[in-house]
């Protein structure tokens, strides 16, 4: 294995709670912040607060769109058409992008949240819809997804840049999916 080609990005999902003190402390230890953009959590105030913290620490910013399900924190699968998924992913990224650009920053990646992420691992149509929404915003963006999963293959086939990730704080099933 060529170690010169391995990059490690410590990313953390943020902007999901009203917890500025913990987010500020975490920024010292991460390289990317995945900021909730109003679907499962987050609003204009939390997006701005978290983006300011990230920009102040030199932490890269990613959009963290999820199913539009604040009541269940985006943890439950929602029956949506592929077009509706693409639309909500695009709208959520665009909402965060407005905030980040106003602050002089840029979004560099997209990482789906919760159930949307997990469903995309198993269903190519959902993975494709996520990529379509992200590509509508910026076709050169990098999509973060579960390492070794079919979602990455779908995104690569669509010409998207991908980053495979693993979770240090989660358990895995024998097939490599998240428990």
C-alpha positions in Angstrom: 0.0 0.0 0.0 1.3 3.4 -1.0 1.0 5.5 2.1 1.7 8.7 0.2 -1.8 8.5 -1.4 -3.8 8.1 1.8 -5.4 11.2 3.2 -7.2 11.3 6.5 -9.9 13.9 7.0 -11.5 14.0 10.5 -15.0 15.2 9.8 -17.7 15.9 12.3 -21.5 16.5 11.8 -22.3 19.9 13.3 -24.9 22.6 13.4 -27.5 20.1 14.5 -27.9 21.4 18.1 -27.8 24.7 19.9 -24.4 23.8 21.4 -21.8 26.5 20.4 -19.4 25.7 23.2 -19.0 22.0 22.3 -18.8 22.8 18.6 -16.1 25.4 19.2 -14.1 22.9 21.3 -14.4 20.2 18.6 -13.2 22.5 15.8 -9.7 22.3 17.3 -9.6 18.5 16.5 -11.3 18.2 13.1 -10.4 19.1 9.5 -14.0 19.2 8.1 -17.3 20.2 9.5 -20.5 18.7 7.9 -23.1 21.5 8.6 -26.8 20.6 8.9 -28.7 22.7 6.3 -32.2 22.7 7.6 -33.6 19.3 6.6 -33.1 17.2 9.7 -31.7 20.0 11.8 -30.2 23.4 11.6 -31.5 26.9 10.7 -30.0 30.1 9.4 -28.6 31.0 12.9 -26.9 27.6 13.5 -25.6 27.4 10.0 -24.0 30.9 10.4 -22.6 30.2 13.8 -21.1 26.9 12.8 -19.7 28.2 9.5 -18.1 31.1 11.4 -16.4 28.7 13.8 -15.1 26.5 10.9 -13.8 29.5 8.9 -12.1 30.9 12.0 -10.3 27.6 12.6 -9.5 26.8 8.9 -11.8 23.8 9.0 -13.3 22.8 5.6 -17.1 23.1 5.3 -19.4 20.4 3.9 -23.1 20.5 3.5 -25.0 17.8 5.5 -28.4 17.4 3.9 -30.9 14.9 5.2 -34.5 13.9 4.8 -36.7 16.8 5.7 -37.7 15.3 9.0 -36.9 17.5 12.0 -39.3 15.6 14.2 -37.2 12.4 13.9 -33.8 14.1 13.3 -33.7 12.5 9.8 -33.2 9.1 11.3 -36.3 7.5 9.6 -36.6 6.6 5.9 -39.2 8.8 4.2 -40.9 7.7 1.0 -39.9 10.3 -1.5 -39.5 10.2 -5.3 -36.0 10.5 -6.7 -36.9 14.0 -8.0 -38.1 15.1 -4.6 -34.8 13.8 -3.0 -32.7 15.6 -5.6 -34.8 18.8 -5.0 -34.4 18.7 -1.2 -30.7 17.9 -1.4 -30.2 20.8 -3.8 -32.3 23.3 -1.7 -30.5 22.4 1.5 -27.0 22.8 0.0 -28.1 26.1 -1.6 -29.4 27.4 1.7 -26.1 26.7 3.5 -24.1 28.0 0.5 -25.8 31.3 0.7 -24.7 31.6 4.3 -21.1 30.4 3.7 -20.6 32.6 0.7 -21.8 35.6 2.6 -19.1 34.9 5.2 -16.4 34.6 2.5 -16.1 30.8 2.6 -16.9 27.9 0.3 -18.6 24.5 0.7 -16.2 21.8 -0.5 -18.1 18.6 0.0 -21.5 17.0 0.6 -22.2 14.3 3.2 -25.8 13.0 3.4 -27.2 12.6 6.9 -28.7 9.7 8.8 -31.4 7.7 7.1 -30.8 9.3 3.7 -27.1 8.2 3.9 -28.0 4.7 5.0 -30.8 4.2 2.4 -28.4 5.4 -0.3 -26.0 2.6 0.7 -28.7 0.1 -0.3 -30.7 1.8 -3.0 -28.9 3.1 -6.2 -31.9 5.3 -7.1 -31.5 7.2 -3.8 -27.8 7.5 -4.2 -28.3 8.8 -7.7 -30.9 11.3 -6.5 -28.5 12.6 -3.9 -25.8 13.1 -6.5 -28.2 14.8 -8.9 -29.1 17.3 -6.2 -25.5 17.9 -5.3 -24.4 18.2 -9.0 -27.2 20.7 -9.7 -25.5 22.9 -7.1 -21.9 22.0 -8.1 -20.9 19.1 -10.3 -17.3 19.2 -9.1 -18.2 18.8 -5.4 -17.0 15.7 -3.5 -19.6 13.3 -2.1 -18.8 11.6 1.2 -20.1 8.1 1.6 -19.6 4.7 3.3 -16.2 3.2 2.2 -16.7 0.1 0.1 -20.4 0.7 -0.4 -22.4 0.6 -3.7 -23.3 4.3 -3.2 -19.7 5.3 -4.1 -19.9 3.2 -7.3 -23.1 4.9 -8.3 -21.6 8.3 -7.7 -18.3 7.5 -9.5 -20.4 6.2 -12.5 -22.1 9.6 -12.6 -18.7 11.3 -12.8 -18.8 12.7 -9.2 -15.7 12.9 -7.0 -16.1 10.7 -3.9 -14.5 10.2 -0.5 -15.0 6.9 1.3 -15.3 7.2 5.0 -15.4 5.0 8.1 -16.8 5.8 11.5 -14.7 5.4 14.6 -17.8 5.7 16.9 -20.2 3.3 15.2 -20.6 -0.4 14.9 -20.7 -2.3 11.6 -22.7 -5.3 10.4 -20.8 -8.2 8.9 -21.6 -6.9 5.4 -19.9 -3.6 6.1 -23.1 -1.5 6.5 -23.6 0.6 9.6 -25.5 -0.9 12.5 
